[in-house]
Amino acid sequence: VPQPTQAQLLLVTGNYRVTELDQEHERIGVALPEASPKETQNWIYITPSIKVDQRQTNRQGWHKDQKLSYMQLFEQAKPGTMLRVHGGRRWDGAITGKHIWIGYVDKNGNLQNMEE
């Protein structure tokens, strides 16, 4: 007797370091903060409907927060950039990004003050 197909939705929220950009396939290669910054551990798939927030901090410690578009995300996220990502886990283990924050995680992977 065939068993009914079951689907599981797993939400993921975590801090990652950008390792590579693949705009042609709408994805960003990432690794955990403590992993090698030159080796991609996973892919974050990006769609035009993704929410992207960027924080810039000046020398005096003042923050400027702004919304970025899908295209601006690919312009701002360079290898080494730290991201906070919220999304859904895909069947192949990759992540479909729903919300990405740039500039809210320090180079050691520690989350800075933010409201989700």
C-alpha positions as CSV (number, residue, x, y, z in Angstrom):
1,V,0.0,0.0,0.0
2,P,1.6,3.3,-1.0
3,Q,2.1,5.8,1.8
4,P,0.9,9.4,1.4
5,T,3.6,12.0,0.6
6,Q,4.5,14.2,3.5
7,A,6.2,17.6,3.4
8,Q,8.0,19.3,6.2
9,L,8.7,23.0,6.5
10,L,11.8,23.9,8.5
11,L,12.5,27.5,9.2
12,V,16.1,28.6,9.6
13,T,17.5,31.7,11.2
14,G,21.3,32.1,11.5
15,N,24.4,34.2,10.9
16,Y,26.6,33.4,7.9
17,R,29.6,34.7,6.0
18,V,29.3,35.3,2.2
19,T,31.7,33.1,0.3
20,E,30.6,33.7,-3.3
21,L,27.9,35.2,-5.4
22,D,26.0,33.5,-8.2
23,Q,23.6,36.0,-9.5
24,E,22.9,34.0,-12.6
25,H,21.3,31.2,-10.4
26,E,19.9,33.7,-7.9
27,R,21.9,32.4,-5.0
28,I,24.6,33.4,-2.5
29,G,27.2,31.0,-1.2
30,V,27.7,31.1,2.6
31,A,29.6,29.5,5.4
32,L,29.1,29.6,9.2
33,P,31.2,32.4,10.8
34,E,33.7,30.0,12.4
35,A,34.2,28.0,9.2
36,S,36.7,28.8,6.4
37,P,35.7,32.0,4.6
38,K,36.8,30.5,1.3
39,E,34.7,27.4,1.3
40,T,30.9,27.4,0.6
41,Q,29.0,25.3,3.0
42,N,25.5,26.1,1.8
43,W,23.5,28.2,-0.6
44,I,20.9,30.9,0.1
45,Y,18.5,31.2,-2.8
46,I,17.2,34.7,-3.4
47,T,13.9,35.8,-5.0
48,P,12.8,39.3,-6.0
49,S,10.3,39.3,-3.1
50,I,13.0,38.9,-0.4
51,K,13.2,41.6,2.3
52,V,16.7,43.0,2.8
53,D,17.7,45.5,5.5
54,Q,21.2,47.0,5.7
55,R,22.8,48.8,8.6
56,Q,25.7,51.1,8.2
57,T,27.6,52.3,11.3
58,N,29.8,55.4,11.3
59,R,32.9,55.9,13.5
60,Q,30.9,57.6,16.2
61,G,28.7,54.5,16.5
62,W,25.6,56.0,14.8
63,H,23.5,53.6,12.7
64,K,21.7,54.2,9.5
65,D,19.2,51.5,8.5
66,Q,17.8,51.2,5.0
67,K,15.8,48.8,2.9
68,L,17.6,47.3,-0.1
69,S,16.2,45.8,-3.3
70,Y,16.9,42.4,-4.7
71,M,19.5,43.8,-7.1
72,Q,21.1,46.0,-4.4
73,L,21.6,42.8,-2.3
74,F,23.9,41.4,-5.0
75,E,25.7,44.7,-5.2
76,Q,26.3,45.0,-1.4
77,A,26.9,41.4,-0.4
78,K,30.6,40.7,-1.2
79,P,32.7,37.7,-0.1
80,G,33.4,38.2,3.6
81,T,30.2,40.1,4.3
82,M,28.4,38.9,7.4
83,L,24.6,38.2,7.0
84,R,21.7,37.3,9.3
85,V,19.4,35.1,7.3
86,H,15.8,33.9,7.9
87,G,14.2,31.5,5.5
88,G,13.0,28.0,4.8
89,R,15.1,24.9,4.4
90,R,14.8,23.3,1.0
91,W,14.6,19.6,0.3
92,D,18.3,19.7,-0.9
93,G,19.5,21.4,2.4
94,A,19.9,24.8,0.8
95,I,17.9,27.8,2.2
96,T,15.3,29.9,0.5
97,G,15.9,33.4,1.9
98,K,12.9,35.3,3.2
99,H,14.7,38.1,5.1
100,I,18.3,39.1,5.1
101,W,20.1,41.6,7.3
102,I,23.5,43.1,6.3
103,G,25.6,44.9,8.8
104,Y,23.9,43.5,11.9
105,V,26.5,40.8,12.5
106,D,30.1,41.5,13.4
107,K,33.1,39.7,11.7
108,N,33.1,37.1,14.5
109,G,29.5,36.2,13.9
110,N,28.0,38.0,16.9
111,L,24.6,39.6,16.4
112,Q,24.5,43.4,17.1
113,N,21.4,45.2,18.5
114,M,18.5,44.7,16.1
115,E,14.8,44.2,16.1
116,E,13.4,41.4,13.8
